[in-house]
Amino acid sequence: MEPALQSLIAASLAFVGTHFALSHPLRAPLVRMLGDKGFLALYSLVAFATLGWMVFAFRAAPAGDMGGASGNVGWALATILTLPALLLFLGSLRGNPALPGVPASLAAQEPRGVFAVTRHPMMWGFALWAIAHLAIDWSWRTFVVATAVLVLALVGAHLQDRKKAALMGTAWAEWEAKTSYWPQLAALPRAGAVLWLVTVAAWLAITWAHIHAAGVPAGIWRWIG
């Protein structure tokens, strides 16, 4: 195995492993030691450091072929998946009971917007992004990074349910009863017209920027222009 690919695997394991460790077994003792703000600073520092390592290692790793790419079928699937992925992510940034420091009273509301789709819209946004990249590019470096993100998103969402249940008790149990871990895709239109418009505009801009950032046309730009 190429040393650069080994470094990417190590970086990806560090990125995922430190997220899980700091979010769960190490969180309580570190909060007692450092306080909430100190813990958040440490968490952010470790997250950015490991993410930076992973990005650097990805760029250094050869785009070794795993046996062929998926062609236009994979690109079409990725184009379809990345739009709801971005919608779920953007919609998760407001009124999300799963975010740190959010009052438990938010869980008492009826699920609206992306929360009618899933109670973990941010995590599923990352997961769909990962699946889209697994569908497109059958290279080892993409496989490593996308798999790491997919595991972090889906396992992290499950662990988040357990943590929030312990912290919020009945409020989170009621939120779980009203929402779904798995995305209910039929509810995507309920995300709201404004969010959809913002998402489409952002998606067009991001996929256009992908041409310059990665040297590869993505989204609809792969077939037009």
C-alpha positions in Angstrom: 0.0 0.0 0.0 1.2 3.5 -0.9 2.6 5.4 2.1 0.4 8.4 1.1 -2.7 6.2 1.2 -1.7 4.8 4.6 -1.4 8.4 5.8 -4.9 9.1 4.5 -6.3 6.1 6.3 -4.6 7.2 9.5 -5.9 10.7 9.2 -9.5 9.5 8.5 -9.4 7.2 11.5 -8.1 10.1 13.6 -10.9 12.4 12.3 -13.6 9.9 13.0 -12.2 8.4 16.2 -11.5 11.8 17.9 -15.1 12.9 17.1 -16.6 9.9 18.7 -14.2 10.0 21.7 -14.7 13.7 22.4 -18.4 13.6 21.8 -19.1 10.6 24.1 -16.7 9.0 26.7 -14.3 11.9 27.0 -16.9 14.7 26.9 -18.0 14.7 30.6 -14.6 14.5 32.2 -13.2 17.2 29.9 -16.1 19.5 30.5 -15.6 19.1 34.2 -11.9 19.9 33.7 -12.1 22.7 31.1 -15.6 24.0 31.4 -18.0 24.2 28.5 -16.1 26.9 26.5 -12.8 25.2 27.1 -14.1 21.9 25.9 -15.6 23.5 22.8 -12.3 25.1 22.0 -10.5 21.8 22.4 -13.1 20.0 20.4 -12.9 22.6 17.6 -9.1 22.5 17.6 -8.9 18.7 17.3 -11.7 18.7 14.7 -9.9 21.2 12.5 -6.5 19.7 13.0 -7.7 16.2 12.0 -9.8 17.5 9.1 -6.8 19.5 7.8 -4.6 16.4 8.1 -7.2 14.4 6.1 -7.5 17.0 3.4 -3.7 17.3 3.1 -3.4 13.5 3.0 -6.2 13.2 0.4 -4.4 15.6 -1.9 -1.1 13.8 -1.5 -2.6 10.3 -2.1 -2.6 9.0 -5.6 -6.0 8.7 -7.2 -5.5 4.9 -7.6 -8.2 3.2 -9.6 -10.2 0.5 -7.8 -11.3 -1.0 -11.1 -13.2 1.6 -13.1 -15.5 4.5 -12.5 -19.2 4.5 -12.6 -19.6 6.9 -15.6 -22.7 8.9 -16.3 -24.9 6.6 -14.2 -22.8 7.4 -11.1 -22.7 11.1 -11.9 -26.5 11.2 -12.4 -27.0 9.5 -9.0 -24.6 11.9 -7.4 -26.3 14.9 -9.0 -29.7 13.7 -7.5 -28.3 13.0 -4.1 -26.2 16.1 -3.5 -29.2 18.4 -3.8 -31.2 16.9 -0.9 -27.9 16.5 1.0 -27.4 20.3 0.8 -31.0 20.9 1.6 -30.9 18.8 4.8 -27.6 20.4 5.9 -28.8 24.0 5.4 -32.1 23.3 7.0 -30.4 21.7 10.1 -28.6 25.0 11.0 -31.8 26.5 12.5 -34.1 25.1 15.2 -32.2 21.9 15.6 -32.7 20.2 19.1 -29.6 18.0 18.4 -27.2 21.0 18.4 -25.2 21.7 21.5 -26.7 24.2 23.9 -30.1 24.1 22.4 -32.9 24.3 24.9 -35.0 21.1 25.4 -38.1 23.1 24.7 -37.3 22.9 21.0 -38.0 19.2 21.1 -41.6 19.9 22.2 -42.4 21.6 18.9 -44.0 19.7 15.9 -41.3 18.7 13.4 -41.2 21.2 10.6 -39.0 21.7 7.5 -36.2 19.2 7.2 -37.1 17.8 10.6 -40.2 16.3 9.0 -37.7 14.3 6.9 -35.4 13.1 9.6 -34.4 14.2 13.1 -30.8 14.1 12.0 -30.8 16.3 8.8 -27.2 17.5 9.2 -25.9 13.9 9.6 -27.9 12.7 6.7 -26.7 15.6 4.6 -23.1 14.4 5.2 -24.2 10.8 4.6 -25.8 11.5 1.3 -22.7 13.5 0.3 -20.5 10.5 1.1 -22.8 8.1 -0.8 -22.7 10.5 -3.8 -19.0 10.4 -3.9 -18.8 6.7 -3.5 -21.1 6.4 -6.5 -19.0 8.6 -8.7 -15.3 8.0 -8.2 -14.0 4.5 -7.6 -10.6 5.5 -6.4 -9.0 4.4 -3.1 -8.6 7.9 -1.7 -12.2 8.8 -2.4 -13.4 5.5 -0.9 -11.4 6.1 2.3 -12.6 9.7 2.9 -16.3 9.1 1.8 -16.5 5.9 4.0 -15.1 7.8 7.0 -17.7 10.6 6.6 -20.5 8.0 6.1 -19.5 6.1 9.3 -19.2 9.3 11.3 -22.6 10.6 10.1 -24.7 7.5 10.5 -23.1 6.0 13.6 -22.7 9.5 15.1 -26.5 10.1 14.6 -27.3 6.9 16.5 -24.9 7.8 19.3 -26.4 11.3 19.4 -29.8 9.8 20.0 -28.4 8.0 23.1 -26.6 11.0 24.4 -29.5 13.4 23.9 -31.9 10.9 25.6 -29.6 10.9 28.6 -29.4 14.7 28.7 -32.9 15.6 27.8 -34.9 12.7 29.0 -38.6 12.8 28.2 -38.2 15.8 25.8 -35.9 13.8 23.6 -38.1 10.7 23.8 -41.1 12.7 22.6 -38.9 14.2 19.8 -37.9 10.7 18.7 -41.5 9.5 18.7 -42.4 12.4 16.3 -39.5 12.1 14.0 -37.5 9.4 12.1 -33.9 8.4 12.1 -34.2 7.3 8.5 -35.0 10.0 5.9 -38.6 10.1 4.8 -38.0 11.3 1.3 -41.7 12.0 0.6 -41.5 14.8 3.2 -38.7 16.7 1.2 -41.2 19.1 -0.4 -42.3 20.1 3.1 -38.9 21.7 3.7 -40.2 25.0 2.5 -40.0 27.0 -0.7 -37.5 29.5 0.6 -35.1 26.8 1.8 -35.5 25.0 -1.5 -34.7 28.2 -3.5 -31.6 28.9 -1.3 -30.5 25.3 -1.6 -30.8 25.2 -5.4 -28.9 28.5 -5.7 -26.1 27.3 -3.4 -26.0 23.9 -5.1 -25.5 25.5 -8.5 -22.7 27.7 -7.1 -21.0 24.9 -5.3 -21.1 22.5 -8.2 -19.8 25.3 -10.4 -16.9 25.9 -8.0 -16.2 22.2 -8.0 -14.9 22.7 -11.6 -12.2 25.0 -10.3 -11.5 23.4 -7.0 -11.2 19.8 -8.2 -10.8 20.2 -11.9 -14.0 18.1 -12.5 -17.4 19.4 -13.6 -20.1 18.3 -11.2 -23.9 18.5 -11.0 -25.6 19.8 -14.1 -22.4 21.4 -15.3 -21.2 18.0 -16.3 -23.7 17.9 -19.1 -24.0 21.6 -20.0 -21.5 24.4 -20.7 
